[in-house]
């Protein structure tokens, strides 16, 4: 987090922020009065304004139209609704691309991405950056002292790749800074392979279309470069608004597990870490996806965080877009609060009648104020108002951590790899699901972070590990921690160079592996039999070196060889156990490390999370269920006293205070 800067607490002031993206430029001004009336009725206390308003604010180059925004800011303040004011730089006006083609990004095939959608900007374009700085400067100067302003929101969902000429020049500058000399770059990229050695910086391009496989180290560095260039765009605008309003926190919204940003590094530059989260209501594992994203965002924030966007009902980008069943919007919102959110917001307030997202739901849908969606939004607003004084600013404490690193993901996600049947997110979801189903709340951490606060650390997969990360894991185990690593971990160094032996030698010694002979990825539908469970996705031919415990493969090429090894407090899983087996194994290891679930004896579909002194109980099932709760508690959503047990209705929730 930014040192000395304000935090989310400066915006919440003891309330859970509740609201969403508000796009009044899409509507006649007479509709605004109805909007603020219904916002007040629903308990909305915060709206995000201006995200996609650049062409309205700057209809011609250098021209400014702030009158409508002046009136809107005053109207919202008069109705005690705070404003998260956005810089509109995610979607430049059509005149910019027409007059300045250098501001438009190009894909890897050289195709120009033109205006007519959004995110059509080159992060490396000096022209784009100049216009973005100018509109940001004028917004900050005009509204920095407005009493409605509570938070700045920079751009939106940074996600633009650019392979064009200006990006290529910026890429070369970035590489010079990283490597210093061409010899160092050639060594890092392994350009002796396929006669790729560079004799001049000018010969280096972004990874554009090639006849066959691209250089994976070049692709890895281009992903690093893209994250850094987008971050430069963010920090440039952040610094402008921070200069005008040092007391107002600044954020930008992450997308969950999006591959294009090193979110650990980005989070350090934000005052408030926020995320957009859209689980599929038809997905039986959607609650686990939500829990993973929420835990990751809380860990990046090191405390309370902001749910910037979610859907009140259906979205519009899936093949079939289902609405949320009754009660699910409330349940998932309370799940986010349980896992550390102090702001629950949506895209968007009023559902659009035109444009590409007119079938994306809003808090106020096409059905209007009598519609089920708005009625459920009103209930949630009342719930959050009751919870606010008790929950905001409190911490979620976790005794276990899951490790994740974007650089490892980028490196492992290369074209030519042993198996394309799965990606790192699949493994993160599998392992995190196992922990949540064991009712264990997990933080996320970078492999070079201080891990000493955790009793157990779980590594679903870290294909790439720096020397510093390896040293950190060894120190953690030698200091008394319990470490569990999944397959294909520690294979490559930071330049995507395979380590001798196919795994770092220090890790092989730690786990009790003498030789890792072969990787044996599994075909679709294929599995391996292990003693006591079935393995999926992957297997490995390992020759052990006196492990303290081993679970062998049974049958097939690997018969009798270890599928799982333990040496001391370090475990290695060379396959992915089926869900029940993975849950049992991780729960066993956590228990041996002294970790207890949030509540014992919970029914299968009930989630229990402790935040501060509060216990959240969330029923993700469609049937009522009774939960045993020792002692007497106050239930904050209803005000009732609870002694011994509580019944949760379908998609029901309870928040208990001792």
Buried (B, 14 or more C-beta within 10 A) or exposed (E): BBEEBBBBBBBBEEBBBBBBBBBBBBBEEEEBEBBBEBBBEBBBBBBBBBBBBBBBBBEEEEEBEBEBBEEBBEBBBEBEBBBBBBBBBBBBBEBBBEEBBBBBBBBBEEEEBEBEEBBBBBBBBEBBBEBBBBBBBBBBEBBBEBEBBBBBBBBBBBBBBBBBBBBBEBBBEBBBEBBEEBEEBBBBBBBEEEEBBBEEBEEBBBBBEEEEEBBBBBBBBBBBBBBBBBBBBBBBBBEBBBEBBEEBBBBBBBBBBBBBBBBBBBBBBBBBBBBBBBBBBEEEBBBBBBBBBBBBBBBBBEBBBBBBBBBBBBBEEEEEBEBBEEBBBBBBBBBBBBBBBBBBBBBBBBBBEEEEBEEBBBBBBBEEBEBBBBEBBBBBBBBBBBBBEBBBEBEBEBBBBBBBBBBBBBBBBBEEBEBEBBBBBBBBBBBBBBBBBBBBBBBBBBBBBEBEEBBBBBBBBBBBBBEEBBEBBBEBBEEEBBBBBBBBBBBBBBBBBEBEBBBBEBBBBBBBBBBBEEBBBBEEEEBBBBEBBBBBBBBBBBEBBEBEEBBBBBEEEBEEBBBBBBBBBBBBBBBBBBBEBBBBBBBEBBBEBEBEBBBEEBEEBBBBBBBBEBBBBBBBBEEEBEBEBEEEBBBBBEEEEBEEEBEBEBBBBBBBBE
